[in-house]
Amino acid sequence: MTAVPLPDGYSYGPWHDGPDPLAPPADLRDALDEIGREVMAGSSPRSALEELLRRGTERTSGLDELTRRLWQRRSQIQRRNNLDGTLQEVQRLLQEALEAERRELFPDPDDEARFREAQLDALPPGTAAAVNELSEYDWRSEQGRENYQQIRDLLGQELMESRFQGMKQALQNAGPEDVERINEMLSDLNDLLAAHAQGAEDIQERFEDFMGKHGEFFPENPRNVEELIDALAERSAAAQRMLNSMSAEQRAELAELTQQAFGDPRLAQQLSQLDSQLRAARPGEDWTGSERFRGKNPLGMGEGAQAMADLAELDALAEQLGQSYPGARLEDIDLEALERQLGKDAGVDARRLSELERELRRQGLFERAADGTLRLSPKALRRLGETALSDIVNALRGKTGDRETQSAGAAGEPTGASRPWRFGDMQPWDVPRTIRNAVLRSVSVGESSVRLDVEDVEVVETEHRSRAAVALLVDTSWSMVQEGRWLPMKRTALALHQLISTRFRNDALQLITFGRHAMSVELPELIGLEGAWEQGTNAHHALLLAGQHLRRHPDAQPVVLMVTDGEPTAHLEPDGEAVFDYPPQPRTLHKTLSEVDRLAKLGASVTVFRLGDDPRLTAFVDVIARRSGGRVVAPDLDGLGAAVVGDYLRTRRR
């Protein structure tokens, strides 16, 4: 695409200076949800990010899919092709030349014709030896002469193409002047590389003189000798790996045949010297590797060298996509090479993944913990909380289209939101928004004056905000991980935390985990908590911490919510030791229920969310509910979050 000039001096064209400023921003919400699920399931944030990039998104192929396509392309190159194309073509041309020459000689009764036939019959069996033997032969057949010249031209074109990409096409009709010019370029190139190896001080000046004289041979437009050597060494090493991949007989045939390239043995000698200098200058290139080709499509020397270069490029891309080396970033991926090998769609996918990784880091969704590990930032947790709460609210609403039933009386406090007035509403008007609506409507219909209409009216949403002290107790014993309850438990805590921190900010929420021991945790700790094999469900310790939290807020309505899938099998002794036994000891049950009674005296009813159908668990949580005046809810895993949030709202209204 070329820029299109406009009369006023502006022009439109492709954007080349960094990311497209008009491109839509990367949508991070779905990506963050995926990462959040992985983190809550026990992965580290870094592992979760890497997993997302490997798996991809709904509209973008991941690194694993791109890598699979790379290996498929690599396999296709090896399965479809073989490397004896030049030998086969030379053999065909030689056979046709000999047959044409014999047809020309057969009708001639002259002794010279018989002598020539004897010469042809005495040719050595090898293709290269026969071609060399015929170098001085005076052909009678026009087709034979043309075929033999085609052999020489083909060898020259293939030999140059194997070292300089694109040269075969340029040398289709090469004459003696072109061959001489190529020999001159190779001689000057070898002199330049020799001067570079010797550390010549004027090497840049020599390079510029060389490019001014022979720049047409180098479409890569190198800027200095180092870039020139890089380009030449990569191609030369590919040609060497191609030779390494052939049989010894094929290599010997080609080595002998190349002496006939363009009928000038100097070409092969110059290229041999060039290869030696490049190998010395770039020993880090792969000069000894080889590949196995097992297909039926014959490749010439130039095509074979390109196939080897493609295989090396595919290997480098696979390493870049693997991101397994220290300091790996998606910006390392060579997008041009990826598009060459897999097409533009692969480049688009890789670019999107890179933008996604960059945006996740740039927008502060990850941060470094004190120990140097990567963790989700508060901003990321808020976004995850919004998603979790939104899912739960949708589940609580039931049918879509239901009228909002939240009370907003005069005794309430504004929520900060407003909504259109409906018949029967008693809320105060939101005057600025009402006037704004009237102005916009009047302007849109072309009225010259502003007139208030009933459809312009918006009312202020208010709610009665009593204060609550909420303790959410979540079971973190191994059975929660084993039975697939770990992630729903964390999402429930995340949603409740989001609801309280955004809608009921006066409420005091305490998150308490309990396994063998219980402890009060902050949300990031709970989200990043990994499941551990630990025996014990210490509900006693958890209820004890809940009581301490409620006593710190005596003016608040007490709310205790417990999520568990097992009966209490541990309790806390006065010295701080957690005693475990199964089946539960009477002392464990007694201490747990005693703590329930203490909570009841504080006015707190305990709602137990029972996960699982164990009869002993069912019987015990029923006892807790009766003694505390609470209740037992037995939701499925998908409904756990809605059940906890719904019960919190119900208890708070009550």
Secondary structure, 3 states (H helix, E strand, C coil): CCCEECCCCCEECCCCCCCCCCCCCCCHHHHHHHHHHHHHCCCCHHHHHHHHHHHEECCEECHHHHHHHHHHHHHHHHHHEECCHHHHHHHHHHHHHHHHHHHHHCCCCCHHHHHHHHHHHCCCCCHHHHHHHHHHCCCCCHHHHHHHHHHHHHHHHHHHHHHCCCHHHHCCCCCHHHHHHHHHHHHHHHHHHHHHHCCCCCHHHHHHHHHHHHHHHCCCCCCCHHHHHHHHHHHHHHHHHHHHCCCHHHHHHHHHHHHHHHHCCHHHHHHHHHHHHHHHHCCCCCCCCCCCCCCCEECCHHHHHHHHHHHHHHHHHHHHHHCCCCCCCHHHCCHHHHHHHHCHHHHHHHHHHHHHHHHHHHCCCEEECCCCCEEECHHHHHHHHHHHHHHHHHHHHCCCCCCCCCCCCCCCEEEEEEEECCCCCCCCECHHHHHHHHHHHHHHCCCCCCCCCHHHCEEEEEECCCCEEEEEEEECCHHHHHCCCHHHHHHHHHHHHHHHHHCCCCCEEEEEEECCCEEEECHHHHHCCCCCCCCCCCHHHHHHHHHHHHHCCCCCEEEEEEEECCCCCEEECCCCCEEECCCCCHHHHHHHHHHHHHHHHCCCCEEEEECCCCHHHHHHHHHHHHHHCCEEECCCHHHHHHHHHHHHHHHHHC
